[in-house]
Amino acid sequence: MPRLILLNKPYGVLPQFTDDQGRATLAELVPVKGVYAAGRLDRDSEGLLALSDDGPLIARIAAPTNKMPKTYWVQVEGVPTDEALETLRRGVTLKDGPTLPAEVWRMEEPALLWPRDPPVRYRAAIPTSWIALTLREGRNRQVRRMTAAVGFPTLRLIRWSIGDWTLDGLAPGQWREVPQPPATPGNGPKAPAPTGKRGPVKLRRTAAPRSAPSRSRSR
C-alpha cells in the first residue's frame, strides 16, 4: 500500500534526506524509510511538503502538467497595489517565459504563525504585508520571482496547501500520514485570512496521529 506523508517543513531544512555539506535534511524529521519528496520546497521556504514511496503518486503531485494547485502564504516587502495583484492574476513574464494566471488576494498575518528562526529582518521604515498566492505550475523559486517582478520582494514564504491538503494541525517539523488521493486532484482550498497576533508554536519532531487531512472552507 503506497504511503503518503504530509510534513510541515521548517525554514533551513533541505527537501531531501541526505546532504554532503552537513545541512539539516528531512532525515532529521521523518524517520520513514523509502519515501521521497513530491516536488521541492526550497531550503529558505517553509510549510507543506508531501512525501511518498510511490513513484506515480509523486509524479501526480509534483508534475507541473497535472496543475495541482498549491497555495502559499507570502510576506512581502511593502503593500501590494491593486495593479500589482492584477498583474499576478494575469500572469507575469519571467526570464523563462510567462507564468500561468495565478489566484492572489490580500490576507492578514496568520494568527497561528510560528516564529521563524532566524527571524525576518525588521526595517522600521518599510512596512510588510501578506498575500495568499495559488499556482498551478512549479518553476524554480517561482513565487519569489513573481512578487519581485511586480515590485514587492518576498520576505517569508510558507506553503499552506497542496491540492486539498493543508497545514492544519501540523506544527513546524511535525508530520502525519494520510490516505492516498483520488486519481483526479481537487481544486484545492483557499487559504484563510485569519487575524490576530503571532503566537508561539512549539517545535515537535514526532509523528502526529494518523488521520485524514482537514479541509479548509473556500472563501
Disulfide bonds with the S-S distance in Angstrom:
none
